[in-house]
Amino acid sequence: MAMTRVAVLGAKGRMGTESIRALSAADGIEVVAEIDLDDSLDLITSSGAEVALDFTSPAAALDNVRWCIQHGIHVVVGTSGFDDAKVDEVRAALGDKPASGVLVVPNFSIGAVLMMRFAATAAPFFESVEVIEMHHPDKIDAPSGTATRTAELIAAARSDAGSAALPDATTTDPEGARGAKVAGVPVHSVRARGFVASQEVLLGGAGETLSIRHDSNARESFMPGVVAAVRAVASRPGVTVGLDSVLGL
């Protein structure tokens, strides 16, 4: 069996450490470089890696992706905060005939991917929809990448269906109690000890509500998606956002 050789960036972080353990145990995958702060990206090429898995920081991830594109390395981006503007920059860097694949994954949990899909399917059927995301207090960005992606999918589904604007009579909110608006959808971020990654989508219509919730209680829940992404990225030149196509959704 041909081995997929992987370099993990952010190797000493929580997700990097867990990913190295999972990738090392997966058939057909070999972790050939573990890169962290102050390590040179040249270790990616000198180790013979074909794929880089990035779990670094929002400030570093885009430059890391650019470097990988320049050196013909496929990239899986798991770093949160990799927004649409960064994705557009990656597309520009890849050019019209991309040789590398860049897979940007807001959430590697299979359950979270399904939760986003279910929320987008349900959203046009309800008058109201809001997103609440709950993470540990060590997370540096808000809202989460998953919440942002969920809101964008909800907004797109409602737009395609010709849904009316969300009702909200609020005129006074000096402290931002109504949350952030992402693609017009209210998103609320909770940061509390005890959470890993949770999200609830609340949908409401006349006389009824629907709640769609997903909880990741341990980082092990992300590992099947990490392995699937690493295996798939080389066969997808250009930019792909999310695991939907990898999972056949």
Backbone hydrogen bonds in HBPLUS format (Angstrom, degrees):
<---DONOR---> <-ACCEPTOR-->    atom                        ^
c    i                          cat <-CA-CA->   ^        H-A-AA   ^      H-
h    n   atom  resd res      DA  || num        DHA   H-A  angle D-A-AA Bond
n    s   type  num  typ     dist DA aas  dist angle  dist       angle   num
A0004-THR N   A0028-GLY O   2.76 MM  24  6.06 162.7  1.78 145.2 148.8     1
A0030-GLU N   A0004-THR O   2.87 MM  26  6.05 165.7  1.89 154.4 153.9     2
A0050-GLU N   A0005-ARG O   2.82 MM  45  5.43 161.5  1.86 136.8 140.5     3
A0051-VAL N   A0005-ARG O   3.15 MM  46  6.41 159.2  2.19 159.2 163.5     4
A0006-VAL N   A0030-GLU O   2.84 MM  24  6.06 165.0  1.86 158.1 161.1     5
A0032-VAL N   A0006-VAL O   2.80 MM  26  5.73 150.9  1.89 146.5 156.5     6
A0007-ALA N   A0051-VAL O   2.85 MM  44  6.30 157.3  1.90 158.0 165.8     7
A0053-LEU N   A0007-ALA O   2.83 MM  46  6.22 161.3  1.87 164.1 169.9     8
A0008-VAL N   A0033-ALA O   2.91 MM  25  6.26 161.9  1.95 158.4 157.1     9
A0035-ILE N   A0008-VAL O   2.85 MM  27  5.98 168.9  1.86 163.7 166.9    10
A0009-LEU N   A0053-LEU O   2.80 MM  44  5.96 171.1  1.81 159.4 162.6    11
A0055-PHE N   A0009-LEU O   2.86 MM  46  5.79 164.5  1.89 146.4 151.6    12
A0010-GLY N   A0035-ILE O   2.80 MM  25  6.04 143.7  1.93 147.8 159.8    13
A0013-GLY N   A0010-GLY O   3.16 MM   3  5.60 161.4  2.19 114.2 120.0    14
A0011-ALA N   A0035-ILE O   3.00 MM  24  5.49 173.5  2.01 139.3 141.2    15
A0017-THR N   A0013-GLY O   2.89 MM   4  5.87 166.1  1.91 150.2 153.6    16
A0018-GLU N   A0014-ARG O   3.25 MM   4  6.41 166.4  2.27 143.7 147.4    17
A0019-SER N   A0015-MET O   2.85 MM   4  5.92 153.7  1.92 146.3 154.3    18
A0020-ILE N   A0016-GLY O   2.97 MM   4  6.17 157.5  2.02 150.5 155.5    19
A0021-ARG N   A0017-THR O   3.27 MM   4  6.54 157.8  2.33 145.1 150.4    20
A0022-ALA N   A0018-GLU O   3.04 MM   4  6.34 159.0  2.09 147.6 153.2    21
A0023-LEU N   A0019-SER O   2.77 MM   4  5.88 173.3  1.78 161.2 163.2    22
A0024-SER N   A0020-ILE O   2.99 MM   4  5.90 155.3  2.05 141.3 148.2    23
A0025-ALA N   A0022-ALA O   3.16 MM   3  5.24 133.2  2.39  96.2 108.7    24
A0026-ALA N   A0023-LEU O   3.17 MM   3  5.08 149.1  2.27  97.6 106.8    25
A0039-ASP N   A0036-ASP O   2.99 MM   3  5.61 157.7  2.04 141.8 143.8    26
A0043-LEU N   A0040-SER O   3.17 MM   3  5.95 169.9  2.18 117.0 120.2    27
A0044-ILE N   A0041-LEU O   2.88 MM   3  5.63 159.0  1.92 121.5 127.2    28
A0046-SER N   A0042-ASP O   2.94 MM   4  6.14 170.5  1.95 158.9 162.1    29
A0047-SER N   A0043-LEU O   3.07 MM   4  5.76 138.4  2.25 130.1 137.7    30
A0049-ALA N   A0044-ILE O   3.14 MM   5  5.55 149.7  2.24 176.8 170.2    31
A0048-GLY N   A0045-THR O   3.03 MM   3  5.12 150.6  2.11 102.7 112.0    32
A0074-HIS N   A0050-GLU O   3.05 MM  24  6.26 157.1  2.10 163.0 155.8    33
A0052-ALA N   A0074-HIS O   2.78 MM  22  6.20 156.0  1.84 151.5 158.2    34
A0076-VAL N   A0052-ALA O   2.85 MM  24  6.26 160.0  1.89 162.4 167.9    35
A0054-ASP N   A0076-VAL O   2.86 MM  22  6.20 167.0  1.87 167.9 172.4    36
A0078-GLY N   A0054-ASP O   2.92 MM  24  5.77 160.8  1.96 151.6 157.8    37
A0060-ALA N   A0057-SER O   3.00 MM   3  5.32 135.0  2.21 108.2 120.3    38
A0061-ALA N   A0057-SER O   2.94 MM   4  5.87 155.3  2.00 169.0 175.9    39
A0064-ASN N   A0060-ALA O   3.09 MM   4  6.30 155.7  2.15 154.4 162.0    40
A0065-VAL N   A0061-ALA O   2.91 MM   4  6.21 154.6  1.97 153.2 159.8    41
A0066-ARG N   A0062-LEU O   2.96 MM   4  6.26 164.1  1.99 153.6 157.8    42
A0067-TRP N   A0063-ASP O   3.00 MM   4  6.19 160.6  2.04 147.5 152.4    43
A0068-CYS N   A0064-ASN O   3.02 MM   4  6.28 159.4  2.06 147.8 153.1    44
A0069-ILE N   A0065-VAL O   2.91 MM   4  6.20 159.8  1.95 156.7 161.9    45
A0070-GLN N   A0066-ARG O   3.00 MM   4  6.26 161.4  2.04 152.6 157.3    46
A0071-HIS N   A0067-TRP O   3.13 MM   4  6.37 131.6  2.37 139.1 151.9    47
A0071-HIS N   A0068-CYS O   3.08 MM   3  5.08 132.6  2.32  94.9 108.1    48
A0073-ILE N   A0068-CYS O   2.84 MM   5  4.83 173.9  1.84 146.0 144.0    49
A0072-GLY N   A0069-ILE O   3.19 MM   3  5.14 169.4  2.20 106.5 108.5    50
A0075-VAL N   A0101-GLY O   2.90 MM  26  6.34 163.7  1.92 160.5 165.9    51
A0103-LEU N   A0075-VAL O   2.85 MM  28  6.28 161.9  1.88 161.2 164.9    52
A0077-VAL N   A0103-LEU O   2.81 MM  26  6.11 160.7  1.84 149.1 155.7    53
A0105-VAL N   A0077-VAL O   2.94 MM  28  6.03 177.1  1.94 165.2 166.0    54
A0083-ASP N   A0081-GLY O   3.06 MM   2  5.56 121.2  2.42 108.2  92.0    55
A0086-LYS N   A0083-ASP O   3.11 MM   3  5.42 119.3  2.50 103.7 117.5    56
A0087-VAL N   A0083-ASP O   3.00 MM   4  6.36 157.8  2.05 152.0 159.2    57
A0088-ASP N   A0084-ASP O   2.88 MM   4  6.13 155.4  1.94 150.1 156.2    58
A0089-GLU N   A0085-ALA O   3.10 MM   4  6.39 149.3  2.20 140.4 148.5    59
A0090-VAL N   A0086-LYS O   2.97 MM   4  6.30 149.8  2.06 148.6 156.9    60
A0091-ARG N   A0087-VAL O   2.97 MM   4  6.30 156.6  2.02 149.9 156.0    61
A0092-ALA N   A0088-ASP O   3.03 MM   4  6.30 157.4  2.08 146.6 152.4    62
A0093-ALA N   A0089-GLU O   2.96 MM   4  6.21 151.6  2.05 142.9 150.8    63
A0094-LEU N   A0090-VAL O   2.93 MM   4  6.18 144.4  2.06 149.4 158.8    64
A0095-GLY N   A0091-ARG O   3.15 MM   4  6.41 143.8  2.29 146.1 154.6    65
A0238-GLY N   A0100-SER O   2.92 MM 138  6.28 168.4  1.94 145.8 141.9    66
A0102-VAL N   A0238-GLY O   2.83 MM 136  6.00 163.7  1.85 161.7 158.7    67
A0240-THR N   A0102-VAL O   2.92 MM 138  6.32 156.9  1.97 159.8 162.9    68
A0104-VAL N   A0240-THR O   2.80 MM 136  6.16 158.5  1.85 166.0 170.9    69
A0242-GLY N   A0104-VAL O   2.71 MM 138  6.02 167.6  1.72 160.7 164.8    70
A0113-VAL N   A0109-SER O   3.03 MM   4  6.34 156.5  2.09 150.7 156.6    71
A0114-LEU N   A0110-ILE O   3.05 MM   4  6.33 159.1  2.10 149.6 155.0    72
A0115-MET N   A0111-GLY O   2.85 MM   4  6.07 151.5  1.93 143.6 152.4    73
A0116-MET N   A0112-ALA O   2.98 MM   4  6.24 157.4  2.03 150.0 154.3    74
A0117-ARG N   A0113-VAL O   3.07 MM   4  6.35 157.2  2.12 144.3 150.8    75
A0118-PHE N   A0114-LEU O   2.78 MM   4  6.03 163.4  1.81 157.1 161.3    76
A0119-ALA N   A0115-MET O   2.93 MM   4  6.08 158.7  1.98 147.4 153.3    77
A0120-ALA N   A0116-MET O   3.02 MM   4  6.24 159.6  2.07 148.9 153.7    78
A0121-THR N   A0117-ARG O   3.02 MM   4  6.23 151.6  2.10 145.8 153.9    79
A0122-ALA N   A0118-PHE O   2.96 MM   4  6.17 153.2  2.03 149.2 156.0    80
A0123-ALA N   A0119-ALA O   2.94 MM   4  5.90 147.8  2.04 148.5 156.5    81
A0125-PHE N   A0122-ALA O   2.92 MM   3  5.65 155.7  1.98 128.5 136.2    82
A0126-PHE N   A0123-ALA O   3.29 MM   3  5.70 172.8  2.29 117.9 120.0    83
A0127-GLU N   A0204-GLY O   3.03 MM  77  6.00 115.5  2.46 133.7 148.0    84
A0128-SER N   A0204-GLY O   2.92 MM  76  4.91 165.6  1.94 152.0 153.6    85
A0204-GLY N   A0128-SER O   2.94 MM  76  4.91 159.2  1.98 127.7 131.4    86
A0130-GLU N   A0202-LEU O   2.91 MM  72  5.30 150.3  2.00 146.2 155.8    87
A0202-LEU N   A0130-GLU O   2.87 MM  72  5.30 160.2  1.91 156.8 162.2    88
A0131-VAL N   A0186-PRO O   2.99 MM  55  6.32 165.5  2.01 157.9 162.7    89
A0188-HIS N   A0131-VAL O   2.82 MM  57  6.22 157.7  1.87 154.7 162.2    90
A0132-ILE N   A0200-GLU O   2.86 MM  68  5.25 168.7  1.88 162.5 165.9    91
A0200-GLU N   A0132-ILE O   2.82 MM  68  5.25 162.7  1.85 157.2 163.3    92
A0133-GLU N   A0188-HIS O   2.84 MM  55  6.23 167.3  1.85 172.8 176.5    93
A0190-VAL N   A0133-GLU O   2.79 MM  57  6.11 161.1  1.83 160.6 166.3    94
A0134-MET N   A0198-SER O   2.80 MM  64  4.96 170.3  1.81 140.3 143.2    95
A0198-SER N   A0134-MET O   2.82 MM  64  4.96 153.8  1.89 153.4 159.0    96
A0135-HIS N   A0190-VAL O   2.97 MM  55  6.28 165.6  1.99 154.9 155.7    97
A0192-ALA N   A0135-HIS O   2.96 MM  57  6.38 149.6  2.05 159.4 162.9    98
A0139-LYS N   A0136-HIS O   3.32 MM   3  6.08 170.2  2.33 122.1 124.1    99
A0148-THR N   A0144-SER O   3.01 MM   4  6.26 162.9  2.04 152.0 156.8   100
A0149-ARG N   A0145-GLY O   2.95 MM   4  6.08 164.6  1.98 146.0 150.4   101
A0150-THR N   A0146-THR O   2.83 MM   4  6.01 157.0  1.88 148.8 155.8   102
A0151-ALA N   A0147-ALA O   2.91 MM   4  6.12 166.0  1.93 151.8 154.9   103
A0152-GLU N   A0148-THR O   2.99 MM   4  6.24 156.7  2.05 148.7 155.3   104
A0153-LEU N   A0149-ARG O   2.96 MM   4  6.19 157.0  2.01 150.1 156.0   105
A0154-ILE N   A0150-THR O   2.88 MM   4  6.12 159.1  1.93 154.0 160.2   106
A0155-ALA N   A0151-ALA O   2.88 MM   4  6.04 165.8  1.90 150.1 154.1   107
A0156-ALA N   A0152-GLU O   2.97 MM   4  6.12 157.4  2.02 144.9 151.1   108
A0157-ALA N   A0153-LEU O   2.98 MM   4  6.14 158.6  2.03 145.4 151.2   109
A0158-ARG N   A0154-ILE O   2.94 MM   4  6.18 159.2  1.99 153.7 159.4   110
A0159-SER N   A0155-ALA O   2.90 MM   4  6.03 151.8  1.98 144.4 152.6   111
A0160-ASP N   A0156-ALA O   2.93 MM   4  6.12 162.4  1.96 149.4 153.8   112
A0161-ALA N   A0157-ALA O   3.10 MM   4  6.25 141.0  2.26 136.4 146.7   113
A0163-SER N   A0158-ARG O   2.87 MM   5  5.06 163.8  1.89 155.9 154.3   114
A0162-GLY N   A0159-SER O   3.07 MM   3  5.06 154.1  2.14 100.9 109.0   115
A0176-GLY N   A0173-ASP O   3.20 MM   3  5.41 165.7  2.22 111.3 115.4   116
A0179-GLY N   A0176-GLY O   3.02 MM   3  5.56 160.3  2.06 119.6 122.1   117
A0180-ALA N   A0187-VAL O   2.97 MM   7  5.22 146.5  2.08 162.3 152.3   118
A0187-VAL N   A0180-ALA O   2.73 MM   7  5.22 154.4  1.79 155.1 162.3   119
A0182-VAL N   A0185-VAL O   2.95 MM   3  5.15 171.6  1.96 141.3 140.6   120
A0185-VAL N   A0182-VAL O   2.91 MM   3  5.15 167.0  1.93 114.2 117.7   121
A0195-PHE N   A0192-ALA O   3.40 MM   3  6.29 169.7  2.42 138.0 140.6   122
A0197-ALA N   A0216-SER O   3.32 MM  19  5.16 152.7  2.40 149.5 148.0   123
A0216-SER N   A0197-ALA O   2.75 MM  19  5.16 160.6  1.78 157.2 163.6   124
A0199-GLN N   A0214-HIS O   2.91 MM  15  5.50 157.0  1.97 160.1 165.3   125
A0214-HIS N   A0199-GLN O   2.88 MM  15  5.50 159.5  1.92 160.8 167.8   126
A0201-VAL N   A0212-ILE O   2.79 MM  11  5.13 162.1  1.83 146.0 151.9   127
A0212-ILE N   A0201-VAL O   2.96 MM  11  5.13 162.6  2.00 147.1 152.9   128
A0203-LEU N   A0210-LEU O   2.83 MM   7  5.06 164.1  1.85 159.8 163.1   129
A0210-LEU N   A0203-LEU O   2.76 MM   7  5.06 158.3  1.81 146.1 150.6   130
A0205-GLY N   A0208-GLU O   2.96 MM   3  5.43 172.5  1.96 156.1 157.6   131
A0208-GLU N   A0205-GLY O   3.15 MM   3  5.43 177.8  2.15 126.3 126.7   132
A0221-SER N   A0218-ALA O   3.09 MM   3  5.99 163.8  2.11 123.6 126.9   133
A0222-PHE N   A0219-ARG O   3.10 MM   3  5.61 157.3  2.16 113.2 119.2   134
A0223-MET N   A0220-GLU O   3.11 MM   3  5.39 152.3  2.19 108.8 116.9   135
A0226-VAL N   A0222-PHE O   3.08 MM   4  6.36 148.9  2.18 147.2 156.8   136
A0227-VAL N   A0223-MET O   2.98 MM   4  6.17 168.9  1.99 160.7 161.6   137
A0228-ALA N   A0224-PRO O   3.02 MM   4  6.16 160.5  2.06 142.8 148.7   138
A0229-ALA N   A0225-GLY O   2.90 MM   4  6.01 156.1  1.96 145.8 152.1   139
A0230-VAL N   A0226-VAL O   3.02 MM   4  6.23 164.8  2.04 153.2 156.7   140
A0231-ARG N   A0227-VAL O   3.05 MM   4  6.25 155.4  2.12 148.1 154.8   141
A0232-ALA N   A0228-ALA O   3.05 MM   4  6.13 139.2  2.22 140.2 151.0   142
A0232-ALA N   A0229-ALA O   3.12 MM   3  5.09 124.7  2.44  93.9 108.2   143
A0233-VAL N   A0229-ALA O   3.02 MM   4  5.93 149.1  2.12 159.2 162.8   144
A0235-SER N   A0232-ALA O   3.08 MM   3  5.79 147.6  2.18 122.0 130.3   145
A0236-ARG N   A0233-VAL O   3.07 MM   3  5.33 163.9  2.10 115.9 118.0   146
A0246-VAL N   A0243-LEU O   3.02 MM   3  5.09 114.4  2.47  99.5 116.4   147
A0247-LEU N   A0243-LEU O   2.91 MM   4  6.14 148.6  2.01 159.8 168.9   148
A0249-LEU N   A0244-ASP O   2.81 MM   5  4.97 159.4  1.85 153.5 147.6   149
A0248-GLY N   A0245-SER O   3.15 MM   3  4.85 152.0  2.24  93.5 101.9   150
